Amino acid sequence: MCGRSLARAVLLLLGGPLTVLWPVAAVEIYTTRVLQAVNGTDIRLKCTFSSFAPVGDALTVTWNFRPQDGGPEQFVYYYHMEPFKPMSGRFKDRVVWDGNPERYDVSIILWKLQFDDNGTYTCHVKNPPDVDGLIGEIRLSVVHTAPFSEIHFLALAIGSACALMVIIVIVVVLVQHFRKKRWAERAHKVVAIKAKEGEKLNQEKKVSVYLEDTD
């Protein structure tokens, strides 16, 4: 009896830590975190995920919205085997599915941005048995005009460099053209001068021959 009790106690002691150390499957979600877009334009809210379980018919995706100025959370979009768009509210007829679950992409597109679309968009993915995990967030700011970002500076620098190269090429071509023109004019003058000198020599020879004949 004591031996059996001791064995049970050992199993319970071993079973406890084993249960705690057993890895828990969880969905990992990746988003762009922060976005900025111009009022009246469309924007893609990108959300991808990774899961230990293969993607199947049990996959569900829920998009919600928390306004920047406060207020209750609002429904944006839902996916389960097929997309379900909102039938009422601010996002009615303004949001479309742009994901591909087979590629672990559950993104959506928001049309015709408005200033009251400022806030946080959450992307929650469940892929049973992976149902736990952090919810992806995207903080969207709707602005009047696009900021002059580093990409714009880079594009401006590249454009300026290309324009400068074009100007340099044009200047080099023009300089070579005028040089060739000058050389052609100088060669033409030299030929004309030599032709005149040749005519003068011929005339002098004719005169000298005539004088010799008259003598």
C-alpha positions as CSV (number, residue, x, y, z in Angstrom):
1,M,0.0,0.0,0.0
2,C,2.8,2.4,0.9
3,G,4.5,1.6,-2.4
4,R,1.4,2.3,-4.4
5,S,0.7,5.6,-2.6
6,L,4.3,6.6,-3.2
7,A,4.0,5.8,-6.9
8,R,0.8,7.8,-7.2
9,A,2.4,10.8,-5.4
10,V,5.4,10.7,-7.7
11,L,3.1,10.6,-10.8
12,L,1.1,13.5,-9.5
13,L,4.2,15.5,-8.8
14,L,5.6,14.8,-12.3
15,G,2.2,15.3,-14.0
16,G,1.8,18.8,-12.5
17,P,5.0,20.3,-14.0
18,L,4.5,18.4,-17.3
19,T,1.0,20.0,-17.7
20,V,2.3,23.5,-16.9
21,L,5.3,23.2,-19.3
22,W,3.2,21.8,-22.2
23,P,3.3,24.4,-25.1
24,V,0.0,26.2,-25.8
25,A,-0.8,26.8,-29.4
26,A,-1.6,30.4,-30.3
27,V,-2.3,32.5,-33.4
28,E,0.3,35.2,-34.1
29,I,-1.0,38.2,-36.0
30,Y,1.0,40.8,-38.0
31,T,-0.2,44.2,-39.0
32,T,1.2,47.5,-40.2
33,R,0.6,49.0,-36.8
34,V,0.4,52.6,-37.9
35,L,-1.1,54.0,-41.1
36,Q,-1.7,57.5,-42.5
37,A,-4.0,58.2,-45.5
38,V,-5.6,61.2,-47.2
39,N,-9.2,62.0,-46.7
40,G,-11.4,60.6,-49.6
41,T,-9.0,57.9,-50.7
42,D,-9.1,54.1,-50.2
43,I,-6.7,52.2,-48.0
44,R,-5.8,48.5,-47.5
45,L,-5.7,47.4,-43.8
46,K,-3.2,44.6,-44.0
47,C,-3.4,41.7,-41.5
48,T,-1.6,38.4,-41.8
49,F,-1.2,35.6,-39.3
50,S,0.6,32.4,-38.5
51,S,-0.8,29.2,-36.9
52,F,0.3,25.8,-35.9
53,A,-2.9,24.3,-37.2
54,P,-3.7,24.1,-40.9
55,V,-6.3,26.6,-42.2
56,G,-9.7,25.0,-42.5
57,D,-13.4,25.8,-42.5
58,A,-13.3,26.6,-38.8
59,L,-11.2,29.8,-39.4
60,T,-12.9,33.0,-38.3
61,V,-11.8,36.6,-38.7
62,T,-13.3,39.6,-36.9
63,W,-12.5,43.2,-37.7
64,N,-13.6,45.9,-35.2
65,F,-13.1,49.6,-34.8
66,R,-12.4,51.9,-31.8
67,P,-12.9,55.6,-32.5
68,Q,-10.1,57.9,-31.6
69,D,-12.4,60.3,-29.8
70,G,-13.8,57.5,-27.7
71,G,-17.1,55.6,-27.8
72,P,-18.1,52.0,-28.1
73,E,-16.3,49.5,-30.3
74,Q,-17.9,49.1,-33.7
75,F,-18.2,46.1,-36.1
76,V,-16.3,46.4,-39.4
77,Y,-16.1,42.9,-41.0
78,Y,-16.4,39.2,-40.3
79,Y,-15.2,36.1,-42.2
80,H,-16.2,32.5,-41.7
81,M,-15.8,30.4,-44.8
82,E,-17.0,33.5,-46.7
83,P,-16.9,37.2,-46.0
84,F,-19.8,39.0,-44.2
85,K,-19.9,42.7,-44.7
86,P,-21.7,45.1,-42.4
87,M,-25.4,45.7,-43.3
88,S,-25.6,49.0,-41.4
89,G,-23.4,51.6,-39.6
90,R,-20.6,53.8,-40.8
91,F,-18.8,51.0,-42.7
92,K,-21.8,49.9,-44.8
93,D,-20.9,49.7,-48.5
94,R,-17.4,51.0,-47.6
95,V,-15.4,47.9,-46.7
96,V,-14.5,44.9,-48.9
97,W,-12.6,41.6,-48.3
98,D,-9.1,41.5,-49.8
99,G,-7.7,38.5,-48.0
100,N,-6.6,35.0,-48.9
101,P,-6.8,32.6,-46.0
102,E,-4.8,30.0,-47.8
103,R,-1.9,32.5,-47.8
104,Y,-2.7,33.5,-44.2
105,D,-3.9,36.9,-45.3
106,V,-7.1,38.3,-43.8
107,S,-6.8,42.0,-45.0
108,I,-9.6,44.3,-45.9
109,I,-10.0,47.5,-48.0
110,L,-11.7,50.6,-46.6
111,W,-13.2,52.9,-49.2
112,K,-13.7,56.7,-49.2
113,L,-11.9,57.6,-46.0
114,Q,-13.5,60.2,-43.7
115,F,-12.0,62.1,-40.8
116,D,-14.2,60.3,-38.3
117,D,-12.5,57.0,-39.5
118,N,-9.5,58.0,-37.3
119,G,-9.0,55.3,-34.6
120,T,-7.8,51.8,-34.0
121,Y,-8.8,48.8,-36.2
122,T,-8.4,45.4,-34.6
123,C,-7.9,42.1,-36.4
124,H,-8.8,39.0,-34.4
125,V,-8.1,35.6,-36.0
126,K,-9.2,32.2,-34.6
127,N,-8.0,29.0,-36.3
128,P,-9.1,26.1,-34.0
129,P,-7.5,24.5,-32.2
130,D,-5.4,27.8,-32.2
131,V,-7.9,30.2,-30.7
132,D,-5.7,32.2,-28.3
133,G,-3.2,35.0,-29.2
134,L,-2.8,38.7,-29.3
135,I,-5.2,40.8,-31.4
136,G,-3.6,42.8,-34.2
137,E,-4.1,46.6,-34.1
138,I,-3.7,49.3,-36.8
139,R,-3.9,53.0,-35.8
140,L,-5.2,54.9,-38.7
141,S,-4.9,58.7,-39.1
142,V,-6.9,60.4,-41.9
143,V,-5.2,63.7,-43.0
144,H,-5.9,66.5,-45.5
145,T,-2.7,66.0,-47.5
146,A,0.0,63.4,-47.6
147,P,3.1,64.3,-45.6
148,F,6.4,64.9,-47.4
149,S,8.0,61.6,-46.2
150,E,11.5,60.2,-46.7
151,I,10.2,58.3,-49.8
152,H,9.2,61.7,-51.3
153,F,12.6,63.1,-50.6
154,L,14.2,60.0,-52.1
155,A,12.0,60.3,-55.2
156,L,12.9,64.0,-55.5
157,A,16.6,63.3,-55.1
158,I,16.5,60.6,-57.8
159,G,14.4,62.8,-60.1
160,S,16.8,65.7,-59.6
161,A,19.8,63.5,-60.3
162,C,18.2,62.1,-63.5
163,A,17.3,65.6,-64.7
164,L,20.9,66.8,-64.0
165,M,22.3,63.9,-66.0
166,V,20.0,64.7,-68.9
167,I,21.1,68.3,-68.8
168,I,24.8,67.3,-68.7
169,V,24.3,65.0,-71.7
170,I,22.6,67.7,-73.7
171,V,25.4,70.2,-72.8
172,V,28.1,67.7,-73.9
173,V,26.3,67.0,-77.2
174,L,25.9,70.7,-77.9
175,V,29.5,71.4,-77.1
176,Q,30.7,68.6,-79.4
177,H,28.3,69.9,-82.1
178,F,29.7,73.4,-82.0
179,R,33.2,72.2,-81.9
180,K,32.7,70.1,-85.0
181,K,31.0,73.1,-86.7
182,R,34.0,75.3,-85.9
183,W,36.4,72.7,-87.2
184,A,34.4,72.4,-90.4
185,E,34.4,76.1,-90.8
186,R,38.2,76.3,-90.2
187,A,38.8,73.5,-92.6
188,H,36.7,75.2,-95.2
189,K,38.6,78.5,-94.7
190,V,42.0,76.6,-95.0
191,V,40.9,75.0,-98.2
192,A,39.7,78.3,-99.7
193,I,43.0,80.0,-98.7
194,K,45.0,77.2,-100.3
195,A,42.8,77.4,-103.4
196,K,43.4,81.1,-103.7
197,E,47.2,80.7,-103.2
198,G,47.2,78.0,-105.9
199,E,45.4,80.2,-108.3
200,K,47.8,83.0,-107.6
201,L,50.8,80.8,-108.2
202,N,49.3,79.6,-111.5
203,Q,48.8,83.2,-112.6
204,E,52.4,84.1,-111.7
205,K,53.6,81.1,-113.7
206,K,51.5,82.1,-116.7
207,V,53.0,85.6,-116.5
208,S,56.5,84.4,-116.3
209,V,56.0,82.0,-119.2
210,Y,54.5,84.8,-121.3
211,L,57.4,87.1,-120.5
212,E,59.9,84.5,-121.5
213,D,58.1,83.9,-124.8
214,T,58.1,87.6,-125.6
215,D,61.9,87.9,-124.9
